[in-house]
Each structure stands twice: as C-alpha cells, then as structure tokens.
C-alpha cells in the first residue's frame, strides 16, 4: 500500500520485497500493540493473523508472530463467544488451503504512534489445512477487496480518511528495453497473487522476449 490519508497526515506504508513473490508491510494490533508483517491483498477482504492458539506443529504457526487477545485491553469478543470460521484460500501458485479459527475485534494501527482503527474484525487462525503458508515471510494478510468488514471500509465509515481512496505503487520492470502493453491493457491487479496471467498469445510473446525456458 502506497498511501493512506489520515486527517492532517499523509500515511505512507513502506513495503518489503521478498524475492519478487511477496510485498509486505507492518501493522500493529491491540493495546499495547502487537506487531505483525502482513501482505496487503486486493484479492481478498479478510484481515487474518495466526492466533496464540495456532497449532505449533505447523511451520506456518511456529515461525510467525502470533496474536494473543488476552494481552490486549481493547480486544472484544462477541457476547455469544468467538465466532468460528473456515476461510478457503487460493495461493495462486502452489497449493490451496483453508484457514480455521475464531473471530474477534480489536484496534489496528499502521504505526505504533498513529490513531487506531477501532473495533476491526480479526480472523485469528488456529490451524492451516495445508502447508501453503509455511514458506511465507508474512505473518498474515490484510484484505483490501470490497467488503463491509474490511479494514479500509472500516476507516471510511469512521471518517479516518479524507477520501475513500488508497493507492498501491508498483515499480516499473523493464527487460532489454521490451515493454508489454505499451498502450495499456485492461487487467486485474491482485497484490496477493504470485503469477501474471493473460491471453496465451500475449504471454507466449512475453516469455520469448525475456528468455523463459519451459521445463517439463
């Protein structure tokens, strides 16, 4: 995410590039704040992070930061108790998976010193159905796709942004002075996907220009 506008503040969130596979930034959840590296994903709408109850026999749980709601004074659990969920996830390259856990609410910040986005729905993951997240450098995901419950929609409804707009800045990539879609292409930008897809003829031409070798 390139820029969020708080009242009287330009909020720029720097992203870390992991091998051109993931671009992730930092958020803080709860009071006192707990730090997480997250993927900002325009292709989904759920904010999820591993729970402290995550199954540590799984690398996706063992090797990532885990959220502990009992240590946050601003965490809210529905009167009926935590809401269970099962979220199917499409990784976009290797294998798909399902996230299991319970939902609650807490404050979210993009910086420890900034105002909180209050009462944000959190999906606390306690189990991964497959190993699809084991390799990830991110702890979790902030979904930016449209939904009444996503983080940015929450910010809009609470008047925490001057305009209902966010932007994502992608550096240009140029190989041997070859440019694809020089006059522009209609495309879906999914910041959580690992692949570039398109019409077979256009993709074949692109692969030829950059010297891709198919392995069978």
KEROFI-449263 format. One line per field, with one value per residue (C-alpha): residue number from 1; residue in three letters; z, x, y. Coordinates in steps of 0.5 Angstrom, whole numbers. Each point is the difference from the previous one (the first is absolute). Layout:
BEGIN
num	(NUM/...)
residu	(ALA/...)
up	(Z/...)
east	(X/...)
north	(Y/...)
% end
This chain:
BEGIN
num	(1/2/3/4/5/6/7/8/9/10/11/12/13/14/15/16/17/18/19/20/21/22/23/24/25/26/27/28/29/30/31/32/33/34/35/36/37/38/39/40/41/42/43/44/45/46/47/48/49/50/51/52/53/54/55/56/57/58/59/60/61/62/63/64/65/66/67/68/69/70/71/72/73/74/75/76/77/78/79/80/81/82/83/84/85/86/87/88/89/90/91/92/93/94/95/96/97/98/99/100/101/102/103/104/105/106/107/108/109/110/111/112/113/114/115/116/117/118/119/120/121/122/123/124/125/126/127/128/129/130/131/132/133/134/135/136/137/138/139/140/141/142/143/144/145/146/147/148/149/150/151/152/153/154/155/156/157/158/159/160/161/162/163/164/165/166/167/168/169/170/171/172/173/174/175/176/177/178/179/180/181/182/183/184/185/186/187/188/189/190/191/192/193/194/195/196/197/198/199/200/201/202/203/204/205/206/207/208/209/210/211/212/213/214/215/216)
residu	(UNK/UNK/UNK/UNK/UNK/UNK/UNK/UNK/UNK/UNK/UNK/UNK/UNK/UNK/UNK/UNK/UNK/UNK/UNK/UNK/UNK/UNK/UNK/UNK/UNK/UNK/UNK/UNK/UNK/UNK/UNK/UNK/UNK/UNK/UNK/UNK/UNK/UNK/UNK/UNK/UNK/UNK/UNK/UNK/UNK/UNK/UNK/UNK/UNK/UNK/UNK/UNK/UNK/UNK/UNK/UNK/UNK/UNK/UNK/UNK/UNK/UNK/UNK/UNK/UNK/UNK/UNK/UNK/UNK/UNK/UNK/UNK/UNK/UNK/UNK/UNK/UNK/UNK/UNK/UNK/UNK/UNK/UNK/UNK/UNK/UNK/UNK/UNK/UNK/UNK/UNK/UNK/UNK/UNK/UNK/UNK/UNK/UNK/UNK/UNK/UNK/UNK/UNK/UNK/UNK/UNK/UNK/UNK/UNK/UNK/UNK/UNK/UNK/UNK/UNK/UNK/UNK/UNK/UNK/UNK/UNK/UNK/UNK/UNK/UNK/UNK/UNK/UNK/UNK/UNK/UNK/UNK/UNK/UNK/UNK/UNK/UNK/UNK/UNK/UNK/UNK/UNK/UNK/UNK/UNK/UNK/UNK/UNK/UNK/UNK/UNK/UNK/UNK/UNK/UNK/UNK/UNK/UNK/UNK/UNK/UNK/UNK/UNK/UNK/UNK/UNK/UNK/UNK/UNK/UNK/UNK/UNK/UNK/UNK/UNK/UNK/UNK/UNK/UNK/UNK/UNK/UNK/UNK/UNK/UNK/UNK/UNK/UNK/UNK/UNK/UNK/UNK/UNK/UNK/UNK/UNK/UNK/UNK/UNK/UNK/UNK/UNK/UNK/UNK/UNK/UNK/UNK/UNK/UNK/UNK/UNK/UNK/UNK/UNK/UNK/UNK)
up	(0/-2/4/4/2/8/2/-1/-1/-6/2/-5/2/-3/-3/1/-7/2/-7/-4/3/6/1/8/5/7/4/8/3/7/6/2/-8/-2/-7/-6/-7/-5/-7/-3/-4/-5/-2/7/5/7/5/3/4/4/7/6/0/-7/-1/1/-3/-7/-2/-2/7/3/-4/0/5/4/2/8/1/8/0/-4/4/-6/-2/-1/0/-2/5/-3/0/-5/-7/-3/-8/-5/-6/-7/-2/-7/0/-7/-2/4/4/3/7/6/6/6/6/4/-1/5/0/1/-1/-6/-2/-5/4/8/1/-5/1/1/-5/6/0/-6/-2/1/-2/5/-4/5/-6/-7/-4/-5/0/-5/5/3/-4/0/3/2/7/-3/-5/0/-6/-3/-5/1/6/6/4/-3/3/-5/0/8/-1/-5/5/6/-4/1/-8/-4/-6/-1/-4/1/-5/-1/-3/-4/-3/-8/-2/-7/-3/-6/-2/-1/2/0/0/-3/-1/6/2/4/6/7/5/5/5/4/-7/-2/-7/-6/-4/-7/-7/-2/-7/4/6/-5/-3/6/2/-6/1/7/-2/4/-1/2/4/-1)
east	(0/3/-4/-6/-2/-2/-2/6/4/3/1/5/1/6/0/6/1/1/3/-5/-5/-3/0/-2/0/-1/-7/-1/-6/-3/2/6/1/3/4/-2/3/-6/-1/-5/-4/-5/-3/-3/-3/1/6/3/6/2/-3/4/-4/3/2/8/1/-1/5/-5/-2/7/4/-4/-3/-6/-6/-1/-7/1/5/-4/-4/-4/-2/-7/-4/-7/-5/-1/7/6/-3/3/2/2/3/2/7/3/7/1/6/1/-6/-6/-2/-6/1/-3/-1/-4/-2/0/1/6/3/5/6/4/5/1/-1/-6/-7/-3/-6/-4/-4/2/-2/6/1/4/3/1/1/2/-3/7/7/-2/2/7/4/-3/4/-6/-4/-7/-4/-4/-5/-2/-5/-7/-4/-4/5/7/5/0/-8/0/5/-5/-6/3/3/7/2/-1/-2/-3/7/6/6/5/6/4/7/1/3/4/4/4/-4/-6/-7/-6/-7/4/-7/-3/-4/-6/2/-2/6/0/5/0/1/7/-2/-1/-6/-2/-2/4/3/2/3/4/3/2/3/4/3/2/3/-4/1/-5/1/-4)
north	(0/7/5/1/7/1/7/4/-5/-4/-7/-4/-7/-3/-7/-5/-4/-7/-4/4/-5/4/7/1/6/0/1/1/-4/1/4/0/-1/-7/1/-4/-1/0/-1/6/-4/3/-7/-2/4/-3/2/-6/-2/-6/-1/-1/-7/-2/-7/1/-7/4/5/5/0/-1/5/6/5/-2/5/-1/3/-1/5/6/4/2/-7/-1/-7/0/-2/-7/-1/0/-1/-7/1/-4/4/-3/3/0/0/2/-5/-6/-3/3/0/1/4/-2/4/5/8/6/7/5/6/0/5/2/3/-1/8/0/1/-7/-3/-3/-6/-3/-7/-5/-7/-4/-6/-6/-5/-1/-5/-1/3/5/6/-4/4/7/6/3/-2/1/4/7/-1/6/-3/4/-3/4/-3/1/5/5/0/1/6/3/-1/3/6/-1/1/7/-4/-7/-2/-4/-1/-5/2/-6/2/-1/-6/0/-5/1/6/-4/3/-5/4/7/3/-3/-6/-2/-4/-2/2/-5/1/-6/-5/-2/-1/4/-3/2/-2/-6/4/6/-4/-4/6/3/-7/0/8/-2/-7/-4/-8/-4/-7/-6)
% end
